Amino acid sequence: MTCPWIVCSFIISPLLTAPLEKNNPTWQFRQWTQRFAEWLEVKTASWKFSPSMPNEPALPTVPSQFWEVLFWLVVLSFVVWISWCLVRWLDPYWVKRRRDRASARLEASRTELPQSSMEWYKLAQSYAKQQNYAEGCRALYMAMLQQLSDRQILTVDASRTDGEYLQLLRGLSTGRLISAYTVLIQVHEQIYYERSRVSEQIFLKCQQAYQTIAEQTGLGRNEN
């Protein structure tokens, strides 16, 4: 039967190979394990050969650094556990607060949006003065949709694509009117789906298209 100290030495021996500084915790651990192995060897030998042996080595003491490290590990684990409990407890309140803020921002953005085609047209002119031609073209596009909705030609639906709007309008309009709708819709597609840059010339083209729509539908005098 293999003695326990032999098994213990076989497990610990890889840790006792390279020399280290005496102040190093690893060196102290090796010393402690070596002394423990010697103590275990003496104990097992005494069981086999004699009831007691002189000069029996004392059980090695654990280094103070070990207890200090163990203490801080326990403290850290406790702090982590308390933090986790607080997060679990506060999480429903944080989620509700984020939802309330998002709803408030959405409601505010809805109330701040223009409510008529004329307001969208004026917003487009304001963007053009700031040389923000992309937003100016978008405002003209929204003015077109608002005008179509006010005239009950079609219902504005956020789920519809520009292609679907254009297909519907082609069945309802002809000539210069459908050409003007096509310009505004295609530019909007290029801005928000292809991320194209918008120059002043493109904005003026969209503005002319919207004015054509206003003239053809009898709204020209209201937009000026």
PyMOL commands that set and color helices and strands:
alter all, ss='L'
color gray80, all
select helices_A, chain A and resi 4-16+25-49+64-112+117-129+133-150+162-170+175-192+200-216+220-223
alter helices_A, ss='H'
color red, helices_A
deselect
rebuild
show_as cartoon
